[in-house]
């Protein structure tokens, strides 16, 4: 028995992610509320032995549902200059969105 494997490589937030139906992926902050449907741009689509890429993806799409908003890990930025007494401390947390893939067509 062979199992039909369907997955897509999508571009979301400047990165590419491998997704299949039911996966939850964390991407950069997206506009929208929890429960909204969004469409992600596919870069490559694999359906069993058939691989689709390039111009053939015009009719393909990956739909996902926004699950919730999250924050990334805290990044500490420390600047120090010797012999001058200069110290600067800064922090940053990336704003992220969790999305659940609902369909690959």
ChimeraX attribute file (.defattr): number of C-alpha atoms within 10 A of each C-alpha:
attribute: neighborCount
match mode: 1-to-1
recipient: residues
	/A:1	3
	/A:2	5
	/A:3	6
	/A:4	10
	/A:5	11
	/A:6	17
	/A:7	18
	/A:8	24
	/A:9	19
	/A:10	20
	/A:11	16
	/A:12	18
	/A:13	14
	/A:14	8
	/A:15	9
	/A:16	15
	/A:17	17
	/A:18	15
	/A:19	20
	/A:20	19
	/A:21	16
	/A:22	12
	/A:23	12
	/A:24	17
	/A:25	17
	/A:26	20
	/A:27	20
	/A:28	17
	/A:29	16
	/A:30	16
	/A:31	9
	/A:32	14
	/A:33	12
	/A:34	14
	/A:35	13
	/A:36	12
	/A:37	17
	/A:38	17
	/A:39	15
	/A:40	17
	/A:41	17
	/A:42	25
	/A:43	19
	/A:44	18
	/A:45	25
	/A:46	16
	/A:47	13
	/A:48	12
	/A:49	9
	/A:50	9
	/A:51	12
	/A:52	16
	/A:53	14
	/A:54	10
	/A:55	8
	/A:56	10
	/A:57	15
	/A:58	10
	/A:59	7
	/A:60	15
	/A:61	18
	/A:62	22
	/A:63	18
	/A:64	24
	/A:65	20
	/A:66	22
	/A:67	19
	/A:68	15
	/A:69	18
	/A:70	16
	/A:71	13
	/A:72	13
	/A:73	10
	/A:74	10
	/A:75	11
	/A:76	10
	/A:77	10
	/A:78	10
	/A:79	9
	/A:80	11
	/A:81	9
	/A:82	7
	/A:83	6
	/A:84	7
	/A:85	8
	/A:86	9
	/A:87	10
	/A:88	10
	/A:89	9
	/A:90	9
	/A:91	9
	/A:92	11
	/A:93	12
	/A:94	12
	/A:95	14
	/A:96	17
	/A:97	20
	/A:98	19
	/A:99	25
	/A:100	22
	/A:101	22
	/A:102	16
	/A:103	14
	/A:104	20
	/A:105	11
